[in-house]
């Protein structure tokens, strides 16, 4: 379990303050993940309403370091480790959240290429061949993506390039990683 003090990006840490609670939660998770370093496995977080958590689960709130002075309206709670032997999309398809969870977030590292590299992509490669091609491409960028969705449909993302590994260089936006956001939103359907 995490406590708010585990998130160096909370208002007492180094992450820039954001007006939107979902953006703040994404930046807090990004900063927490940055503190763990690179080459980490994907991490899944439940997002819960902080005020309700204090009232409905006071012992959990205490474990997380949440008290009456906590100003965040969303609290990220890290979930169990994602199995490394299961593709991420298959794993996400197995998730069903309890009603107390109002959103979820995922942080994952990937290699990305600039759009200009798409023209040079060899045809007919399977997924493994494509991954090897991307890994060897000279213009590849290592990126950590943190994507969050709420039950009401709101989305937010943060992207951190390994080459520009600084809180001030993190890009945010609601449509930066639409495929992953769609997969997370699907965990609330059904």
N, C-alpha and C positions, 0 to 999 in steps of 0.2 A: 504494500500500500504506500501511497505517496502522501506527503503532507504539503501544505502550501509552502513551507519553508524549503521543500525539495525543488520548488520552481523558482530558480533565480530570476525569472522574468516577471515575478509579481511586482507590484508597484515599488517594493523596496529593492528590487534587483535592477538588472540592466536593460530589460526589454522595454521599448517605448510603450507608453500608455496608449491604448486604443479606446475610442468611445464605445464601440460595439462590444457587448459581452462575449459574443462568439469569436470575434477577432482577438480579444484578449486571451481567451482560452487557447486558441490556436497558437498564439505567440508564446504563451506559457509552456505549452507542450513542446513547441519547437526549441525553446531555450533549455528546457529540461533534457531533451534529446541531445542537444548540442553539448551539454555538460557530460554526457556519457561517451562522447567521441564518435568517430565515424566507424564504418564497418560493423554496424549493429543490426540485429534482426528487426523486423517490423514489430511495432508495438501498437496495441489496441487500447483505447480508453473509452470508458463510459462517461458521459457528461450528465451531471445531476444538478438540480436546483439547489444552490448552497443553503438558502433559508429553510427549505423543506428538509434538507439533510440534517440541519441543526436540530429541528423539531422532531422529526420522525426517527432519526438514528443518532441520538446524541453521543453514544459511545464511539461510533464510527467517525463522527465529526471530530471528536476529541482526538482519536488516533491520527486523523488527517491534519490536526493542528488548526481546525476551524473553530473560531469562537465568535462572540458578538462583535469583535472588531474587524472581522474578515469582511472585505468590501466586494470581493468577486461574487457575481451572481451565478456563475457556472463553475462547478468543481470537477476537474478531470480525475477519474479514478482508473489507474492502470489495471488492466485485466491480466489474466494468466497469459503466459508466453504462447505465441502463435506457433503451431507445429511447423518445423522447417521442412518436413517431407510432404506437406500438402500445399498445392498451388493456392496462392492468396485468394483468387476468385472463388475457388471451391470452399475454402475455409469460411469466407464471408457469407456464402450461401447457407451455412449451417447455423448462423447466429439468429437468436430471437431474444430481444431485450425485454426485461420486466417494465411495467408501466412507470416505475420511479425513474427510469433512465430517459431523459428528454432529448438526448443526442449521443453521438459517438464520434470518435476521432481515431485516425490511424496515422502513424508516421512510418515511412518506408523510404529506403534509399534505392536509387536507380541510376542507370547511365542514360543520358539523353544526348541527342544529336540536334544540331541546328536544322531548321527546315531545309536549308540548302543541301544538306547531306542526303535528303530523300531521293534526289535525282540519281545519285550514285549507287543506291541500294540495288544489289544484284537480285534478279527475279528468281522465283522458285525455291527460296530458302525456307526450311522449316523453322520452328521457334528456336531450337538449340543453335542452328547455324546462324540465324539472325542475331542472337545474343552474342555469339563469338565475333561476328562481324562488327557489331556496335562496340564491343570491348576493345577491339583493335583499332578502331577508327581514330585518326589523329585529332578530330574536332570534338570528341566525346567530352561530356561534362558529367561529373558526379554530382548528384542532387539529392537532398533530403526533402521529401514532400510530407507535409502535415496537412491532412484534409479532415474537416469536420462537417457534420450535417446535424440538423435538428429535426425532430419529428414534424415540425411545422413546415419543413421544406427549405429553410434557410441553410446556406452553405458558406464555408470559408476555407481558404487554403493559404499555406505559407510554403514558399520554396527557398531553400538555402543551398547555394552552390558551394561545393567544397573549396573551390578556388577563391571564393569570397566569403569565407567562414566568419561572419561577424553579424551580430544582431542588427546593426544598422544597414546591412545589405540584404536582409530578408525581404522577399517580395510577397505581398499578400493580395488576395483577390478572390472573389466568389467563384470564378469560372476557370481557374488555372489548371485544374486536374479534373475535368468533367467526368471521365470514365470512372475514376476512383470514387468520386462523390456519388455517382449513380449507384455503384456497388454498395457503398455505405448506406445510402438512403433505402436500398432494397432490404436491409436488415430490419427495417421498421414496418415492412409490408407483411400482410398475411396474418 
